[in-house]
């Protein structure tokens, strides 16, 4: 470690004060303060608390979640009553508050690995002596490092806001497209049903444009199948095998997190699920049930577990991109909730999938609808790539700047 750096137990630098249970209400009562709990830290203040007899915090106080699955999480910038699951950290040594916050943030995985408790996990009681802080002995350098992390955190927050904005926009577009569709002649959304009822007809899925039909999945697909149930043998390399847990929250397959099976096992599996470009991988078992992803040319050859199914569309009747977006929409997700067999592990049989109902506009209209959704998807995907890039930059800075590997001048 750099000779100009110091390493000390956190207990020498910080006092911990655990939050207390206090009088609480669900409205902004006079003289009460926001209760700083996990919801408030996540940006949603739902509760106010009486500050008398409680532990209170100011915006420059560091808070650490002491109890729960995310124990070890740190927060800064909150003014209110400290919730009973949080501890307030008060600096007493020669260390900059913002630097300390970023250092603790970088060590969240380490603190998580030290948690104790058989039921609700907790930050270890002896954290004050087992957890050591590295910091420059020059407080101005500490401030400079904190400024660098403040900057990258601001960029990350702006990117996250942009992603959320585009997702809200997409939600509105999906609602419009799957209720009104696009008029082929004008290339504009049809008027609402209440404004032009003659353009709509009643169906099993509600009011739909008169040009649309309702079909079962079985009638618009060439093949819906999954692989035989088996317990795979995993290897360090080979053919990626996909299960619901390999889908991220944006329904993208994270190939870098997949496990691998042998080529022999893959070839045996491929006889039944010979995935091709344009096929859909649909998760039908477990907590991730109902996610869907389109097989694209850039993807490596991969296999699927029995918890995921292959849906091959009949492109003379329906477009893969259109069906994928329909599966993601509330129209299909509601059907899943009705049909899912939830005794034990949630499960959808192939017969249920085949019987799902789908809107079937003309292929030209499907293309217009898909193109609109593809455009907004590209914006979201670009921002997600930006977010990942910024997060990787931050990880690299944590390795370099919080250990003295790269010199920072005041």
Secondary structure by P-SEA (a helix, b strand, c coil): ccccbbbbcccccbbbbbbbbccccccccccccccccccccccccccccccccbbbbcccbbbbbccccccccccccccccccccbbbbbbcccccaaaaaaaaaaaaaaaaaaccccccccccccccccbbbbbbccaaaaaaaaaaaaaaaaaaaaaaaaaaaaaaaaaaaaaaaacccccccccccccccccccccccccccccccccbbbbcccccccccccccccccccccccbbbbcccccccccccccccbbbbcaaaaaaaaccccccccbbbbbcccccccbbbbbccccccccccccbbbbbcccccccaaaaaaaaaccaaaaaaaacccccccccccaaaaaabbbbbccaaaaaaaaaaaaaaaaaaaaaaaaaaaaaaaaaaaaaccccccccccc
